[in-house]
Amino acid sequence: MVPNKVFGTLDTKPRHVGFTLNSDTPYAPALIDLSAGPMVVELPPGPLICISMDVNQLWIADLGLPGPSGGKGDKVVFLPP
């Protein structure tokens, strides 16, 4: 993973141990570094269930199906603190 450029994927299995992982859920973490300024994140329409959290796993925003667009596509601006 490279902040602001390359995201990762985690294909978790029952043998994997991680903080709050579900063994039947694919994860695609992306590191967003806002030190250089705002970042725009776009999600295509579809059945994506996404959440934005800070490094302490505190909620920032819901995206995708649970977000304001209801899965119709999102374009979100994240601002530096």
N, C-alpha and C positions, 0 to 999 in steps of 0.2 A: 504494500500500500504506500502511496505517495500522497501526502496532503494536497488537496485541491486538484489532483490530476488522475490518480489511479485508485480505484476502490477494490476491496477484496470480497471474496465469497467464502462462506463457511458452510460446508455440508455436514451438519452435525449428525452423529449416530448415538445410540444408547450408551456406548462406551466412553464418549467424550464427557469431560467434566468442565464446566464453565459457570461463571456467575450468571444466573438467570437463564441459562440455555434450555431450549426445548429440543428433544432429540428428533422431532418430526418437522422442524421449521428450518428452512434455508435462511441464512443471514447474509447480508451484503453490506458490511460496514464501510463508511466513507469518512475519512478524516478531513474536516474543514478547518483551515487555519484562517481566522479573520484578522490577523495582525496586519495584513496588507490592505484591508478594506472589506467592503461588503462582498457577498458571494450569492449568486443566483443559482438555485437548484430547480431543475425541471424534471417532472415525472410524466411519462406518457399515460394516456387513459388506460385503464385496465384494473384487474383485481390485485393491486398492490396494497399491502398494509405496512405503512412506514411510520416511524417515530423519530423525531430528532431529540437527542439527549446531549447533555454536556459531558465532560470527562468524568464527572462524579455520578453519572447515570441519573441526573435530574431532568425531568421532562421539559422540553422547550416547545415542541409543536407536533401535532398529528398531521400526516400527509397520506395521500392515497385514499382508500376507502373510508378510514375513520376521520379524515380531514374535511375541511369545508367544501371541497369539490366533490366529495362522495365518489371518488374514483374516476372522474371525468378528465383528469389531467391537472397537474399542479405546476405553478411557477411561483416559487417562494424566494424572497430576498432575506438573507440572514445578515444582520448588522453587527459590527463589533460592539462589545460592551462599552 
